């Protein structure tokens, strides 16, 4: 005699069969290739492989997802935490179902249901798919410029009427940093063959921060340029010494959205004449967030490079972040290196020795080479 439980199970199976047979072929998978969502919904998808940030741009909005993160950023500054992470699998970007809902809600003119079947993403209203475009998965979104760093901009700080820090024995920062920058140029030309090395200045001349940024931003972005600004430090304490690398600080990660939000609020105060300008502004903010992560990595590698090069001669003061105008203005991964303190007698004198200048430059070059190699090997830090 069948037990009560097995009878119940049989009934359940029958019910399931009846129900699933009547359902439209629109099962919601946990993940959908982002490229097919973008294509079906007519959104522009951009993927920065280095930072793992994916931007979906519609007619009047921008959405941001991040590989390995459950967060989705909306242009009003809201951060939506999804149950699953946006992921990259075998070169295909996968958006969690919840992310798909969000994208539809923010970009479609009317409520749409969606399905994914046979490698096809489609939307529909009512109970049946209206239109299931017969197309296979789109190719995975790729970094448009490939994965090779092909331009390095070296910026020697200060110059001309701007001496920078004046230290022990009237040693000028602008002179030391120019010599190290020139050594760095030589070093990179040797170790990064075929890579364009650009100097903001090669002699003792004044350059505004805007001019430095203009030189850097004038390079071809598809060559994955990076920007390294060489400076020397000053301190009220004569005993302070060591080297440190800075990347641009906006705010910690959870504050980034607030940054976008505060920008939007500032726009609300006046008439928006050109909505595209406004949209571009949002995109620019997001790009800043992307480059900041790359800059952080580059700063870490430069610190390691200098440490392996100078050894115990000078202490490693680590990676720091602060607001530097020039880092903010440069639209690429950018790091400002403080190679040592001109206010420390011992360090100031050493920084004037050509041998030590070469050693520091070699260390910085090592960090840059390491960054470029890893960027290529990991296809923009995604592997
Ligand atoms: Zn300086």
Boltz pocket constraint, residues with backbone or C-beta under 6 A from the ligand:
constraints:
  - pocket:
      binder: B
      contacts: [[A, 157], [A, 158], [A, 164], [A, 165], [A, 173], [A, 230], [A, 231], [A, 232]]
      max_distance: 6.0
